[in-house]
Amino acid sequence: MGRFKETSRLPEFEKDISKLLKRFRTIEDDLVEIFIEKQLFLYHKLRVDNKGIFQIAGLPVGNPKVYKAKKFTCKSLREGRSIGDKSYLCL
């Protein structure tokens, strides 16, 4: 993860990713190359909000902040379509 000091994943997230890998072979690369290195970088470092991620409010933990991805494209799908309206990734 070149642009961030650290990113972490919950065990539940890893379980979800492993299930999604069966359907979407490139999701791990897409998560790192597209979502973390581009979408999160735009939002957190450059302060550009393209409405692709949202902070989840009302959680009992203050840190780390948890975000929901609304726009997430996957190379496994043709024409870079998103995985689906109900598929959200939490980081």
ZASE-498948 format. One record per residue: z, y, x of N, C-alpha, C in turn; residue number from 0. Coordinates in nm, 4 decimals. Each point is the difference from the previous one (the first is absolute). Layout:
% ZASE-498948
NODE       n_up    n_north     n_east      ca_up   ca_north    ca_east       c_up    c_north     c_east   pos
NODE          Z          Y          X          Z          Y          X          Z          Y          X   NUM
...
//
This chain:
% ZASE-498948
NODE       n_up    n_north     n_east      ca_up   ca_north    ca_east       c_up    c_north     c_east   pos
NODE     0.0000    -0.1166     0.0840     0.0000     0.1166    -0.0840     0.0000     0.1242     0.0895     0
NODE    -0.1143     0.0509     0.0290    -0.0128     0.1077     0.0950     0.0499     0.1351    -0.0469     1
NODE    -0.0168     0.0357    -0.1242     0.0317     0.1354    -0.0454     0.1445     0.0167    -0.0466     2
NODE     0.0701    -0.1082    -0.0188     0.1382     0.0053    -0.0447     0.0882    -0.0752     0.0989     3
NODE     0.1222     0.0479     0.0169     0.0937    -0.0702     0.0874     0.0283    -0.1391    -0.0520     4
NODE     0.0202    -0.0081    -0.1310     0.0395    -0.1275    -0.0585    -0.0387    -0.0053    -0.1471     5
NODE    -0.0456    -0.1139    -0.0430    -0.0140    -0.0302    -0.1423     0.0667    -0.1345    -0.0218     6
NODE     0.0596    -0.0172    -0.1148     0.0701    -0.1258    -0.0262    -0.0429    -0.0548    -0.1356     7
NODE     0.0174    -0.1290    -0.0151    -0.0361    -0.0685    -0.1238     0.1163    -0.0871    -0.0451     8
NODE     0.0207    -0.0021    -0.1280     0.1012    -0.0871    -0.0578    -0.0535    -0.1424    -0.0085     9
NODE     0.0898    -0.1005     0.0003    -0.0452    -0.1391    -0.0151    -0.0796    -0.0222    -0.1289    10
NODE     0.0372     0.0690    -0.1054    -0.0723    -0.0120    -0.1266    -0.1439     0.0494     0.0154    11
NODE    -0.0161     0.1079     0.0773    -0.1325     0.0546     0.0250    -0.0843    -0.1002     0.0788    12
NODE     0.0586    -0.0610     0.1020    -0.0706    -0.0998     0.0807    -0.0446    -0.1180    -0.0860    13
NODE     0.0847    -0.0393    -0.0938    -0.0346    -0.1108    -0.0903    -0.1189     0.0390    -0.0879    14
NODE     0.0017     0.1228    -0.0520    -0.1108     0.0483    -0.0820    -0.1296     0.0082     0.0801    15
NODE     0.0094     0.0479     0.1235    -0.1191     0.0106     0.0853    -0.0590    -0.1378     0.0269    16
NODE     0.0860    -0.0976     0.0269    -0.0515    -0.1341     0.0282    -0.0735    -0.0580    -0.1215    17
NODE     0.0483     0.0318    -0.1194    -0.0697    -0.0452    -0.1215    -0.1339     0.0721    -0.0156    18
NODE     0.0002     0.1308     0.0267    -0.1232     0.0774    -0.0126    -0.1034    -0.0394     0.1041    19
NODE     0.0456    -0.0464     0.1170    -0.0926    -0.0429     0.1055    -0.0889    -0.1151    -0.0450    20
NODE     0.0475    -0.0790    -0.0932    -0.0802    -0.1112    -0.0507    -0.1210     0.0510    -0.0789    21
NODE     0.0169     0.1118    -0.0674    -0.1090     0.0578    -0.0800    -0.0794     0.1044     0.0773    22
NODE     0.0697     0.0770     0.0839    -0.0613     0.1113     0.0718     0.0235    -0.0197     0.1494    23
NODE    -0.0975    -0.0598     0.0685     0.0166    -0.0396     0.1399     0.0276     0.1161     0.0946    24
NODE    -0.0452     0.1188    -0.0339     0.0130     0.1130     0.0923     0.1192     0.0898    -0.0311    25
NODE     0.0864    -0.0407    -0.0907     0.1057     0.0910    -0.0454     0.0959     0.0417     0.1125    26
NODE     0.0290    -0.0874     0.0932     0.0900     0.0360     0.1100    -0.0631     0.1084     0.0871    27
NODE    -0.1268    -0.0166     0.0345    -0.0701     0.1028     0.0781    -0.0129     0.1290    -0.0790    28
NODE    -0.0306    -0.0114    -0.1277    -0.0134     0.1181    -0.0849     0.1322     0.0751    -0.0098    29
NODE     0.1082    -0.0733    -0.0070     0.1322     0.0613    -0.0085     0.0273     0.0848     0.1239    30
NODE    -0.0301    -0.0540     0.1166     0.0265     0.0717     0.1248    -0.1051     0.1076     0.0252    31
NODE    -0.1273    -0.0393     0.0012    -0.1072     0.0918     0.0393    -0.0269     0.1103    -0.1016    32
NODE     0.0031    -0.0341    -0.1263    -0.0352     0.0982    -0.1022     0.1237     0.0674    -0.0578    33
NODE     0.0930    -0.0798    -0.0477     0.1136     0.0592    -0.0708     0.0988     0.0698     0.0942    34
NODE     0.0527    -0.0708     0.0973     0.1022     0.0589     0.0871    -0.0596     0.1049     0.0925    35
NODE    -0.1084    -0.0358     0.0689    -0.0568     0.0904     0.0998    -0.0733     0.1196    -0.0610    36
NODE    -0.0422    -0.0100    -0.1243    -0.0716     0.1120    -0.0608     0.0787     0.0642    -0.1137    37
NODE     0.0291    -0.0766    -0.1050     0.0639     0.0564    -0.1194     0.1403     0.0532     0.0315    38
NODE     0.0831    -0.0816     0.0631     0.1355     0.0460     0.0325    -0.0022     0.1114     0.1031    39
NODE    -0.0920    -0.0070     0.0962    -0.0118     0.1055     0.0998    -0.0361     0.1328    -0.0656    40
NODE    -0.0966    -0.0022    -0.0914    -0.0367     0.1226    -0.0719     0.1201     0.0582    -0.0739    41
NODE     0.0709    -0.0852    -0.0702     0.1107     0.0458    -0.0839     0.1193     0.0493     0.0815    42
NODE     0.0423    -0.0790     0.0974     0.1231     0.0325     0.0723    -0.0191     0.0937     0.1184    43
NODE    -0.1079    -0.0138     0.0724    -0.0184     0.0795     0.1212    -0.0815     0.1266    -0.0240    44
NODE    -0.1050    -0.0090    -0.0801    -0.0869     0.1155    -0.0235     0.0318     0.0724    -0.1304    45
NODE     0.0899    -0.0551    -0.0795     0.0419     0.0585    -0.1288    -0.1162     0.0168    -0.0975    46
NODE    -0.0906    -0.0979    -0.0008    -0.1118    -0.0011    -0.0937     0.0322    -0.1017    -0.1078    47
NODE     0.0086     0.0459    -0.1245     0.0317    -0.0889    -0.1110    -0.1246    -0.0212    -0.0844    48
NODE    -0.0616    -0.1167     0.0130    -0.1182    -0.0304    -0.0805     0.0359    -0.0903    -0.1180    49
NODE     0.1258     0.0006    -0.0371     0.0524    -0.0754    -0.1152    -0.0157    -0.1508     0.0171    50
NODE    -0.0022    -0.0466     0.1255    -0.0150    -0.1416     0.0265     0.1317    -0.0744     0.0109    51
NODE     0.1082     0.0719     0.0349     0.1313    -0.0628     0.0082     0.1030     0.0888    -0.0682    52
NODE     0.1047    -0.0644    -0.0487     0.1071     0.0706    -0.0695     0.1331    -0.0550     0.0476    53
NODE     0.0965     0.0890     0.0205     0.1340    -0.0465     0.0337     0.0655    -0.0530    -0.1264    54
NODE     0.0659    -0.1138     0.0124     0.0697    -0.0587    -0.1141     0.1380     0.0644    -0.0081    55
NODE     0.0222     0.0701    -0.1077     0.1257     0.0720    -0.0187     0.1028    -0.0880    -0.0689    56
NODE     0.1262     0.0360     0.0153     0.1067    -0.0677    -0.0721     0.0467    -0.1299     0.0609    57
NODE    -0.0368    -0.0268     0.1247     0.0473    -0.1226     0.0647     0.1401     0.0222     0.0565    58
NODE     0.0819    -0.1035     0.0076     0.1367     0.0170     0.0484     0.0089     0.0247     0.1509    59
NODE    -0.1098    -0.0124     0.0720     0.0011     0.0257     0.1446    -0.0683     0.1324     0.0285    60
NODE     0.0556     0.0766     0.0925    -0.0594     0.1278     0.0376    -0.1018    -0.0155     0.1107    61
NODE     0.0332    -0.0842     0.0951    -0.0895    -0.0267     0.1126    -0.0121    -0.1484     0.0204    62
NODE    -0.1122    -0.0528     0.0283    -0.1282     0.0690     0.0106    -0.0553     0.0334    -0.1376    63
NODE    -0.0871     0.0985    -0.0033    -0.0655     0.0358    -0.1252    -0.1025    -0.1076    -0.0330    64
NODE    -0.0145    -0.0304    -0.1272    -0.0918    -0.1038    -0.0452    -0.1138     0.0677    -0.0756    65
NODE    -0.1221    -0.0396     0.0345    -0.1191     0.0584    -0.0612    -0.0819    -0.1065    -0.0710    66
NODE    -0.0685     0.0417    -0.1023    -0.0880    -0.0871    -0.0774    -0.1430     0.0469     0.0271    67
NODE    -0.0866    -0.0943     0.0329    -0.1409     0.0322     0.0239    -0.0782    -0.0178    -0.1286    68
NODE    -0.0651     0.1065    -0.0412    -0.0823    -0.0102    -0.1201    -0.1459    -0.0226     0.0376    69
NODE    -0.0453     0.0636     0.1059    -0.1365    -0.0173     0.0476     0.0043    -0.0862     0.1252    70
NODE    -0.0549    -0.1194    -0.0098    -0.0009    -0.0906     0.1147    -0.1288    -0.0799    -0.0046    71
NODE    -0.0904     0.0270     0.0924    -0.1267    -0.0709     0.0011     0.0084    -0.1224     0.0894    72
NODE    -0.0809    -0.0971    -0.0300     0.0009    -0.1258     0.0733    -0.1432    -0.0361     0.0375    73
NODE    -0.0222    -0.0272     0.1294    -0.1336    -0.0356     0.0470    -0.0502    -0.1306    -0.0606    74
NODE     0.0903    -0.0848    -0.0451    -0.0397    -0.1277    -0.0597    -0.0739     0.0193    -0.1322    75
NODE     0.0185     0.1146    -0.0602    -0.0704     0.0308    -0.1240    -0.1252     0.0790     0.0335    76
NODE    -0.1036    -0.0192    -0.0736    -0.1236     0.0736     0.0254     0.0182     0.1471    -0.0313    77
NODE    -0.0683     0.0821     0.0773    -0.0052     0.1446    -0.0193     0.1370     0.0656     0.0109    78
NODE     0.0954    -0.0613     0.0672     0.1293     0.0619     0.0230     0.0798     0.0313    -0.1240    79
NODE    -0.0182    -0.0793    -0.1047     0.0762     0.0249    -0.1227     0.1475    -0.0279     0.0249    80
NODE     0.0840     0.0562    -0.0834     0.1431    -0.0246     0.0146     0.0354    -0.1367    -0.0568    81
NODE     0.1157    -0.0514     0.0392     0.0436    -0.1325    -0.0423     0.0253    -0.0027    -0.1503    82
NODE     0.0456     0.1061    -0.0560     0.0225     0.0037    -0.1444     0.1016     0.1050    -0.0370    83
NODE    -0.0028     0.0416    -0.1230     0.0905     0.1042    -0.0465     0.1460    -0.0422     0.0056    84
NODE     0.0274    -0.1292    -0.0147     0.1383    -0.0450    -0.0049     0.0479    -0.0564     0.1327    85
NODE    -0.0825     0.0073     0.1038     0.0392    -0.0522     0.1310     0.0537     0.1145     0.0846    86
NODE     0.1292     0.0030     0.0175     0.0631     0.1044     0.0785     0.0681    -0.0616     0.1194    87
NODE    -0.0031     0.0687     0.1110     0.0670    -0.0442     0.1209     0.1148     0.0950     0.0261    88
NODE     0.1129    -0.0526     0.0307     0.1167     0.0836     0.0273     0.0334    -0.0104     0.1466    89
NODE     0.0172     0.1124     0.0637     0.0377     0.0056     0.1407     0.1272     0.0800     0.0143    90
//
